[in-house]
């Protein structure tokens, strides 16, 4: 049993949100994209938190990250969340190279003498970028959180291993949650709510136990599943030849501050990102991926496709149930000063809050 480290007002206060942008998101490695989304020249993804937009772009195989704002007249360079087009501003067609320098300026003579110093002042603001398996991360250039490997600690190898089992994307959806991003994250870090909120979905898997692993600001949970679920997987297992990643039961990983990765028996994978929009709104995204297997017969492929569709529908239902209760938590937290209480089942919530409190109290990059 422990007292929470995040105060109720920190779930809705505007000033707290401004501090979080600086002291949490500008000091951490942030999940930006799946590597497969950036496979081709000019592939790009964008990510946003507190209206701060970052673009990751493929320049002939070289991935670079920049603040997603043209340095001419400040339009967003890419408006879509992903796509394939050159890094060209839609407003006046300025284009930028992989170093963030303007390389194409329409009607350039009208700007007079654009010397090297002036051009340098118009360079896009770069963010650091590193890759771990299938996961692309970015961080603010001044963030003193070490290399990605140092930041992830033991979870660096965990993400490398789990990446080996990931195949094609089979589902993606996003929605806005009417709650603070921390409420959404904390909801995914505990199973205490599963019985009342997910009685016909996640609860039926029978995930039990407090098999938690904590390292740095990150954590994981690897419970076994009930006999019914386990026997069902044993019957289905023969349809998945030469699986590249194997884990027993349910495995849920949290990478601070806003990424989760989950798999059940390594048969499929889901990735979630919780991006703050405002103190009371969180943009939630989830990707479902198939698992890598060996050569499949036609019947095996049909069965696996059916399983993947079932998992995607299952995930969507679970996340809708979470959306509804997180909205009620947000409505409640505005009207209380009670500090709350955490049980040992909620140890991962406490670990998240500890990392959050450390970052917020430091207040430096």
C-alpha positions in Angstrom: 0.0 0.0 0.0 1.3 3.5 -0.9 0.0 7.0 -1.4 0.0 8.2 -5.0 2.7 10.7 -6.0 0.6 12.6 -8.5 -1.9 15.0 -7.0 -5.5 15.3 -8.3 -5.0 18.8 -9.7 -2.0 17.6 -11.8 -4.5 15.7 -14.0 -6.3 18.9 -15.1 -4.1 21.9 -14.3 -2.9 23.9 -17.4 0.3 25.0 -15.7 1.1 21.3 -15.0 0.7 20.5 -18.7 3.2 23.2 -19.7 5.7 21.8 -17.2 5.1 18.2 -18.5 6.0 19.3 -22.0 9.3 20.6 -20.8 10.1 18.2 -18.0 8.7 14.9 -19.2 8.4 14.9 -23.0 11.4 17.1 -23.8 13.6 15.0 -21.4 12.7 11.5 -22.7 13.0 9.3 -25.7 9.6 9.2 -27.3 8.3 6.4 -29.6 7.8 8.0 -33.0 7.0 5.1 -35.4 7.3 1.5 -36.5 10.3 1.1 -38.7 8.1 -0.5 -41.4 6.2 2.9 -41.7 9.5 4.5 -42.9 10.8 1.9 -45.3 10.8 3.9 -48.5 12.4 7.1 -49.7 10.2 10.1 -48.7 8.1 8.0 -46.3 7.2 10.2 -43.3 5.4 10.1 -40.0 4.4 12.9 -37.6 3.7 12.8 -33.9 2.3 15.4 -31.6 2.2 16.1 -27.9 0.8 19.3 -26.4 0.6 20.7 -30.0 4.3 20.2 -30.5 4.7 18.4 -33.8 7.7 16.3 -34.9 8.3 14.8 -38.4 10.4 11.8 -39.1 11.4 11.4 -42.8 13.2 8.9 -44.9 15.8 10.5 -47.1 17.1 7.7 -49.4 17.3 5.3 -46.4 18.5 7.9 -43.9 16.0 8.7 -41.2 15.9 12.2 -39.8 13.7 14.0 -37.3 12.8 17.7 -37.2 10.3 20.0 -35.6 7.5 19.9 -38.2 7.4 23.6 -38.9 8.6 25.5 -42.0 11.2 28.2 -41.0 9.9 30.6 -43.7 6.3 31.4 -42.6 5.7 28.7 -40.0 3.3 26.3 -41.7 3.3 22.6 -40.7 5.5 20.8 -43.3 3.4 17.6 -43.2 -0.3 17.8 -42.1 -1.0 14.0 -42.3 0.1 11.5 -39.6 1.9 9.5 -42.2 2.5 9.3 -46.0 5.0 9.6 -48.7 6.1 13.0 -50.1 9.2 15.1 -50.1 9.8 17.5 -47.2 8.2 20.4 -48.9 6.1 23.1 -47.2 2.5 23.2 -48.6 2.3 27.0 -48.2 5.1 28.4 -50.4 6.8 25.1 -51.6 10.1 25.6 -49.7 11.8 22.2 -49.6 14.4 20.9 -47.1 17.2 18.3 -47.3 18.2 15.7 -44.8 20.2 18.2 -42.9 17.2 20.4 -42.5 18.6 23.1 -44.8 16.4 24.9 -47.3 17.4 23.4 -50.7 14.6 24.7 -52.8 13.3 28.3 -52.5 10.8 29.4 -55.2 11.6 32.8 -56.7 14.8 32.9 -54.6 16.1 36.3 -56.1 13.2 38.1 -54.4 14.9 37.4 -51.0 18.0 39.3 -51.9 21.4 37.9 -50.9 20.7 34.7 -48.9 24.2 34.2 -47.5 25.4 31.1 -45.6 24.6 32.7 -42.2 21.0 33.5 -43.2 20.5 30.0 -44.7 21.9 28.5 -41.5 19.4 30.5 -39.4 16.6 28.9 -41.5 17.7 25.3 -40.8 15.0 23.1 -39.4 15.3 22.3 -35.7 16.6 18.7 -35.5 15.7 16.1 -33.0 17.9 13.0 -32.2 16.7 9.7 -33.6 17.7 6.1 -32.7 16.2 2.7 -33.5 15.7 -0.4 -31.4 14.4 -3.3 -33.5 11.2 -2.2 -35.1 10.8 0.8 -32.9 11.9 4.3 -33.9 12.4 6.8 -31.1 13.2 10.5 -31.0 14.3 12.9 -28.3 15.0 16.7 -28.0 18.6 17.5 -28.9 19.2 18.9 -25.4 17.6 16.0 -23.4 20.2 14.6 -21.0 18.8 11.0 -20.9 21.7 9.2 -22.6 21.6 7.0 -25.6 18.4 5.0 -26.4 20.1 1.9 -25.1 21.0 3.6 -21.9 17.5 5.0 -21.5 15.7 1.7 -22.1 18.0 -0.2 -19.8 17.1 -3.9 -19.8 14.1 -3.2 -22.0 16.4 -2.4 -24.9 17.0 -6.2 -25.4 13.3 -6.9 -24.7 12.2 -4.7 -27.6 14.9 -6.2 -29.8 13.6 -9.7 -29.1 10.0 -8.8 -29.5 10.7 -7.0 -32.8 12.0 -10.3 -34.2 8.5 -11.7 -33.9 6.6 -8.8 -35.5 5.3 -9.1 -39.0 2.8 -7.0 -41.1 0.3 -4.5 -39.6 -3.2 -5.9 -39.6 -5.1 -3.1 -37.9 -4.7 0.5 -36.9 -7.1 2.9 -35.2 -7.0 6.0 -33.2 -9.4 8.0 -31.0 -9.4 10.9 -28.6 -9.8 10.0 -25.0 -11.6 12.6 -22.8 -9.0 12.3 -20.0 -5.5 13.4 -19.1 -2.7 11.3 -20.6 -1.6 10.1 -17.2 -5.0 8.6 -16.4 -4.9 6.7 -19.7 -1.4 5.4 -19.0 -2.1 4.5 -15.4 -5.2 2.6 -16.6 -3.1 0.3 -18.8 -0.6 -0.3 -16.0 -2.9 -2.1 -13.6 -5.3 -5.1 -13.7 -7.3 -4.2 -10.7 -10.0 -2.7 -12.9 -10.2 -5.7 -15.3 -13.1 -7.6 -13.6 -15.5 -4.7 -13.3 -14.6 -2.9 -16.6 -13.8 -5.8 -19.0 -15.9 -8.8 -17.7 -16.7 -10.1 -21.2 -13.3 -9.3 -22.8 -10.0 -9.1 -21.1 -11.2 -10.7 -17.9 -12.0 -13.9 -19.7 -8.3 -14.5 -20.5 -7.8 -15.1 -16.8 -4.6 -13.1 -16.5 -3.5 -13.3 -12.8 -0.5 -12.6 -10.6 1.8 -9.7 -9.9 4.8 -10.9 -12.0 6.1 -7.3 -12.5 9.6 -6.3 -13.7 10.7 -2.7 -13.1 13.9 -1.1 -14.6 14.6 2.6 -14.8 11.3 4.2 -15.5 9.9 1.2 -17.5 8.0 -1.9 -16.4 6.4 -5.1 -17.6 3.8 -7.7 -16.5 3.9 -11.3 -17.5 0.9 -13.2 -16.0 -0.1 -16.7 -16.9 -3.6 -17.2 -18.4 -6.4 -19.4 -17.2 -6.7 -23.1 -18.2 -9.4 -22.4 -20.8 -7.3 -19.8 -22.6 -4.1 -21.9 -22.3 -5.8 -25.0 -23.8 -7.2 -22.9 -26.6 -3.8 -21.7 -27.5 -2.3 -25.2 -27.4 -4.8 -26.3 -29.9 -4.1 -23.3 -32.2 -0.3 -23.5 -31.8 0.2 -25.9 -34.7 -1.1 -23.3 -37.1 1.9 -21.1 -36.3 5.0 -22.9 -37.6 8.5 -21.6 -36.7 7.4 -18.7 -34.7 10.2 -16.1 -34.3 9.2 -15.0 -30.8 7.8 -17.1 -28.1 6.4 -16.1 -24.7 4.2 -17.9 -22.3 0.9 -16.1 -21.4 0.3 -12.4 -21.6 3.2 -10.0 -21.8 2.7 -6.2 -21.4 5.6 -3.7 -21.6 5.5 0.0 -20.7 8.2 2.3 -21.9 8.1 5.7 -20.1 6.5 8.1 -20.7 3.7 6.9 -23.2 4.3 3.7 -25.0 3.0 0.2 -24.4 3.6 -3.1 -26.2 1.7 -6.3 -25.6 1.4 -9.8 -26.9 -0.4 -13.0 -26.0 1.7 -16.1 -26.4 3.7 -14.2 -29.2 0.8 -14.9 -31.6 0.1 -11.3 -32.3 1.3 -7.9 -31.1 -0.2 -4.6 -30.2 1.5 -1.2 -29.8 -0.2 1.8 -28.1 0.8 5.4 -27.8 -0.8 8.0 -25.5 -0.2 11.5 -26.8 -1.3 14.5 -24.7 -3.4 17.0 -26.6 -4.5 19.1 -23.6 -4.9 18.5 -19.9 -8.3 16.8 -20.5 -7.7 15.2 -23.9 -5.4 12.3 -25.0 -4.9 11.1 -28.5 -4.7 7.3 -28.4 -3.3 5.2 -31.2 -2.9 1.5 -31.5 -1.3 -0.8 -34.1 -2.0 -4.6 -34.3 0.6 -6.7 -35.9 0.8 -10.3 -37.1 3.6 -12.6 -35.9 6.4 -13.9 -38.0 6.0 -17.6 -38.9 7.5 -20.0 -41.3 5.9 -21.2 -44.6 2.1 -21.5 -44.3 -0.4 -23.8 -45.9 -3.5 -22.3 -47.3 -5.6 -23.6 -44.4 -3.1 -22.2 -41.8 -3.1 -18.8 -43.5 -6.9 -18.7 -43.3 -6.9 -19.7 -39.7 -4.2 -17.1 -38.8 -6.0 -14.4 -40.7 -9.2 -15.2 -38.7 -7.3 -15.1 -35.5 -5.7 -11.7 -36.3 -9.2 -10.3 -37.2 -10.5 -11.6 -33.9 -7.7 -10.1 -31.9 -8.2 -6.7 -33.6 -11.9 -6.8 -32.8 -11.1 -7.8 -29.2 -8.6 -5.0 -28.8 -11.0 -2.4 -30.1 -13.7 -3.5 -27.6 -11.2 -3.4 -24.7 -10.0 0.0 -25.6 -13.6 1.4 -26.0 -14.3 0.1 -22.5 -11.2 1.8 -21.2 -12.2 5.0 -23.0 -15.5 5.1 -21.2 -14.1 4.6 -17.7 -11.2 7.0 -18.2 -13.7 9.7 -19.1 -15.4 9.1 -15.8 -12.1 9.3 -13.9 -11.3 12.6 -15.5 -14.7 14.0 -14.6 -14.2 12.8 -11.0 -10.6 14.0 -10.4 -11.6 17.6 -11.1 -13.8 17.5 -8.0 -11.5 16.1 -5.4 -8.5 16.9 -3.2 -8.3 13.3 -1.8 -4.8 11.9 -2.4 -6.1 8.4 -3.1 -4.4 5.0 -2.4 -2.5 2.4 -4.3 -2.4 -1.4 -3.7 0.4 -3.8 -4.4 -1.6 -4.8 -7.6 -0.9 -1.2 -8.7 2.8 -1.2 -8.2 3.4 -0.3 -11.9 1.3 2.8 -11.4 3.5 3.8 -8.5 6.6 3.2 -10.5 5.3 5.4 -13.3 4.4 8.1 -10.8 7.8 7.9 -9.3 9.5 8.5 -12.7 7.0 11.3 -13.4 7.6 12.9 -10.0 11.4 12.8 -10.5 11.2 14.4 -13.9 8.7 17.1 -12.8 10.7 18.0 -9.6 14.0 18.2 -11.5 12.6 20.8 -13.9 15.7 20.8 -16.1 16.7 19.4 -19.5 
